[in-house]
Amino acid sequence: MSSKDPKNRPKKTLAPGDIYFLIVMFLIGLLFLFLIFSVISKSTVHVHG
């Protein structure tokens, strides 16, 4: 561990790793929303008929 580790680095450009990370998190978020929506739809399917 170096005490000179710059935690607040100036972000000039997004690294490919950061872009992939954002895309993965976005897809996971959509997947969770879809799963939650499907569960709610199935649990309220008898209410709608």
Buried (B, 14 or more C-beta within 10 A) or exposed (E): EEEEEEEEEEEEEEEEEEEEEEEEEEEEEEEEEEEEEEEEEEEEEEEEE
